[in-house]
């Protein structure tokens, strides 16, 4: 009896796989012949543009918005359209429809003369200029800052150095704090072998290929298996749409200003100075204990870039009374974009923020 | 019975296992000090070669009377200076406008009322661990 049922199950499975094989042929052809899905479609205006810095203001989508505007700070390694992948897959669109006034800092590839940019430029010039622009446009003094990955590190540094200041709420995602726990990145940037000075002095800006290769080397076989998984799922339009959007974004890595890269390696990776409280920017110590804004840290359970050990101590060390860390299923990117984010992080952020934005 | 004959499922599981094991093996290799040292050395050599190549290119361009990267850089620095001055002026205008109570936002951007309240029973996200 059970064998007959089992045989039927196998036959049914075989039939499904044959149908998928046919759909793969059609999907594969579409994949080769069609352009990638459009990205960054949510209406916006560039309100500030200066070299590597761009600030976008998204057109509100509700008749009434929360009082406190949001400023997203993107990681310096990638483009901010990961927050606005495609209609229906857009973090920004989600927040706009939930009634927020949204601004996003995007980073353009730095030009050769911008190799001199360092933490001081980002923390004491770029982010304050954007905050000032948001305050002027919204007419509000308080803002919410949301940072992703290295954007989270910059947001921490900015908030710690501007307190009391305009940041009412600070949410960071997958943000490294204890840089000694980076694992392979620590080994590759070991100062006994890795000569960051020669690299930066020779090249000026650190090219995107170096950054991309270091990310890829964390999971060297995943490039191969993701191609196989794409072929396996090419019958599934939703999977292909999401795959193309995220794959393109992941491959569009930015170069980094040489001085900024040098500081990241020496001060943060080798010196772990954000964690020890020894980091100085503009002659002032960056102490996350000075942060008093409401604080949320969302980390991904399967983050292969920023391991949990790297970020877990942050919530304890931030000086805020109202603070929370949430560990969510997902990886470094799937935490903020794709189907997982739609179900987990986005509603969590809305829930956390709605009570703190009036 | 069906589970044991699910070749497609077994193939996908095997692929996942292979990915995990290969990543672990390659990570262990690239984390080795000798490999790390070799990688760092080759990166330094590559960077120095690129710098030499750029230097040679610059000399070649100067010979045929064409602007080099350094010329464009100098031009960019000047433009950057102008951009900074404009930002400073714009910040001054904003401060003045704020002091006078004047709104500078372009009329094309809708300015909805900032009076939204948190919904009483907002949708809860999928449950995850928090502390």
HADDOCK unambig.tbl for C-alpha pairs under 7 A between the chains (distance, minus, plus):
assign (segid A and resid 3 and name CA) (segid B and resid 1 and name CA) 6.50 0.50 0.50
assign (segid A and resid 6 and name CA) (segid B and resid 1 and name CA) 5.45 0.50 0.50
assign (segid A and resid 6 and name CA) (segid B and resid 2 and name CA) 4.43 0.50 0.50
assign (segid A and resid 7 and name CA) (segid B and resid 2 and name CA) 6.73 0.50 0.50
assign (segid A and resid 9 and name CA) (segid B and resid 2 and name CA) 6.02 0.50 0.50
assign (segid A and resid 10 and name CA) (segid B and resid 2 and name CA) 5.92 0.50 0.50
assign (segid A and resid 10 and name CA) (segid B and resid 5 and name CA) 6.81 0.50 0.50
assign (segid A and resid 10 and name CA) (segid B and resid 6 and name CA) 6.76 0.50 0.50
assign (segid A and resid 59 and name CA) (segid B and resid 109 and name CA) 6.75 0.50 0.50
assign (segid A and resid 63 and name CA) (segid B and resid 112 and name CA) 5.32 0.50 0.50
assign (segid A and resid 63 and name CA) (segid B and resid 113 and name CA) 6.98 0.50 0.50
assign (segid A and resid 64 and name CA) (segid B and resid 112 and name CA) 5.17 0.50 0.50
assign (segid A and resid 64 and name CA) (segid B and resid 113 and name CA) 4.94 0.50 0.50
assign (segid A and resid 64 and name CA) (segid B and resid 114 and name CA) 5.91 0.50 0.50
assign (segid A and resid 64 and name CA) (segid B and resid 115 and name CA) 6.14 0.50 0.50
assign (segid A and resid 64 and name CA) (segid B and resid 116 and name CA) 5.41 0.50 0.50
assign (segid A and resid 65 and name CA) (segid B and resid 112 and name CA) 6.27 0.50 0.50
assign (segid A and resid 65 and name CA) (segid B and resid 113 and name CA) 6.15 0.50 0.50
assign (segid A and resid 65 and name CA) (segid B and resid 114 and name CA) 4.79 0.50 0.50
assign (segid A and resid 65 and name CA) (segid B and resid 115 and name CA) 6.20 0.50 0.50
assign (segid A and resid 65 and name CA) (segid B and resid 116 and name CA) 5.04 0.50 0.50
assign (segid A and resid 66 and name CA) (segid B and resid 114 and name CA) 5.17 0.50 0.50
assign (segid A and resid 66 and name CA) (segid B and resid 115 and name CA) 5.88 0.50 0.50
assign (segid A and resid 66 and name CA) (segid B and resid 116 and name CA) 4.62 0.50 0.50
assign (segid A and resid 66 and name CA) (segid B and resid 117 and name CA) 6.72 0.50 0.50
assign (segid A and resid 67 and name CA) (segid B and resid 114 and name CA) 4.42 0.50 0.50
assign (segid A and resid 67 and name CA) (segid B and resid 115 and name CA) 6.02 0.50 0.50
assign (segid A and resid 67 and name CA) (segid B and resid 116 and name CA) 6.96 0.50 0.50
assign (segid A and resid 112 and name CA) (segid B and resid 73 and name CA) 6.85 0.50 0.50
assign (segid A and resid 113 and name CA) (segid B and resid 73 and name CA) 5.71 0.50 0.50
assign (segid A and resid 113 and name CA) (segid B and resid 77 and name CA) 6.76 0.50 0.50
assign (segid A and resid 137 and name CA) (segid B and resid 105 and name CA) 5.82 0.50 0.50
assign (segid A and resid 184 and name CA) (segid B and resid 31 and name CA) 5.90 0.50 0.50
assign (segid A and resid 187 and name CA) (segid B and resid 31 and name CA) 5.96 0.50 0.50
assign (segid A and resid 187 and name CA) (segid B and resid 36 and name CA) 6.92 0.50 0.50
assign (segid A and resid 188 and name CA) (segid B and resid 36 and name CA) 5.66 0.50 0.50
assign (segid A and resid 193 and name CA) (segid B and resid 37 and name CA) 5.18 0.50 0.50
assign (segid A and resid 193 and name CA) (segid B and resid 40 and name CA) 6.07 0.50 0.50
assign (segid A and resid 194 and name CA) (segid B and resid 40 and name CA) 5.05 0.50 0.50
assign (segid A and resid 198 and name CA) (segid B and resid 44 and name CA) 6.34 0.50 0.50
assign (segid A and resid 199 and name CA) (segid B and resid 44 and name CA) 5.75 0.50 0.50
assign (segid A and resid 199 and name CA) (segid B and resid 47 and name CA) 5.68 0.50 0.50
assign (segid A and resid 202 and name CA) (segid B and resid 47 and name CA) 5.65 0.50 0.50
assign (segid A and resid 202 and name CA) (segid B and resid 48 and name CA) 5.57 0.50 0.50
assign (segid A and resid 202 and name CA) (segid B and resid 51 and name CA) 5.26 0.50 0.50
assign (segid A and resid 203 and name CA) (segid B and resid 47 and name CA) 6.04 0.50 0.50
assign (segid A and resid 203 and name CA) (segid B and resid 51 and name CA) 6.20 0.50 0.50
assign (segid A and resid 218 and name CA) (segid B and resid 27 and name CA) 6.69 0.50 0.50
assign (segid A and resid 219 and name CA) (segid B and resid 23 and name CA) 5.39 0.50 0.50
assign (segid A and resid 220 and name CA) (segid B and resid 23 and name CA) 5.80 0.50 0.50
assign (segid A and resid 220 and name CA) (segid B and resid 26 and name CA) 6.98 0.50 0.50
assign (segid A and resid 221 and name CA) (segid B and resid 19 and name CA) 5.81 0.50 0.50
assign (segid A and resid 221 and name CA) (segid B and resid 22 and name CA) 6.32 0.50 0.50
assign (segid A and resid 221 and name CA) (segid B and resid 23 and name CA) 5.76 0.50 0.50
assign (segid A and resid 222 and name CA) (segid B and resid 19 and name CA) 6.40 0.50 0.50
assign (segid A and resid 225 and name CA) (segid B and resid 19 and name CA) 6.67 0.50 0.50
assign (segid A and resid 324 and name CA) (segid B and resid 130 and name CA) 6.93 0.50 0.50
assign (segid A and resid 324 and name CA) (segid B and resid 131 and name CA) 5.92 0.50 0.50
assign (segid A and resid 325 and name CA) (segid B and resid 130 and name CA) 5.35 0.50 0.50
assign (segid A and resid 325 and name CA) (segid B and resid 131 and name CA) 5.34 0.50 0.50
assign (segid A and resid 326 and name CA) (segid B and resid 128 and name CA) 6.84 0.50 0.50
assign (segid A and resid 326 and name CA) (segid B and resid 129 and name CA) 5.73 0.50 0.50
assign (segid A and resid 326 and name CA) (segid B and resid 130 and name CA) 4.06 0.50 0.50
assign (segid A and resid 326 and name CA) (segid B and resid 131 and name CA) 6.55 0.50 0.50
assign (segid A and resid 327 and name CA) (segid B and resid 128 and name CA) 6.12 0.50 0.50
assign (segid A and resid 327 and name CA) (segid B and resid 129 and name CA) 5.15 0.50 0.50
assign (segid A and resid 327 and name CA) (segid B and resid 130 and name CA) 5.87 0.50 0.50
assign (segid A and resid 328 and name CA) (segid B and resid 128 and name CA) 5.31 0.50 0.50
assign (segid A and resid 328 and name CA) (segid B and resid 129 and name CA) 6.71 0.50 0.50
assign (segid A and resid 343 and name CA) (segid B and resid 125 and name CA) 6.28 0.50 0.50
assign (segid A and resid 343 and name CA) (segid B and resid 126 and name CA) 6.22 0.50 0.50
assign (segid A and resid 344 and name CA) (segid B and resid 125 and name CA) 5.20 0.50 0.50
assign (segid A and resid 344 and name CA) (segid B and resid 126 and name CA) 5.27 0.50 0.50
assign (segid A and resid 347 and name CA) (segid B and resid 124 and name CA) 6.67 0.50 0.50
assign (segid A and resid 347 and name CA) (segid B and resid 125 and name CA) 5.14 0.50 0.50
assign (segid A and resid 348 and name CA) (segid B and resid 125 and name CA) 5.28 0.50 0.50
assign (segid A and resid 351 and name CA) (segid B and resid 122 and name CA) 6.55 0.50 0.50
assign (segid A and resid 354 and name CA) (segid B and resid 118 and name CA) 4.96 0.50 0.50
assign (segid A and resid 355 and name CA) (segid B and resid 118 and name CA) 5.50 0.50 0.50
assign (segid A and resid 358 and name CA) (segid B and resid 116 and name CA) 6.74 0.50 0.50
assign (segid A and resid 358 and name CA) (segid B and resid 117 and name CA) 6.01 0.50 0.50
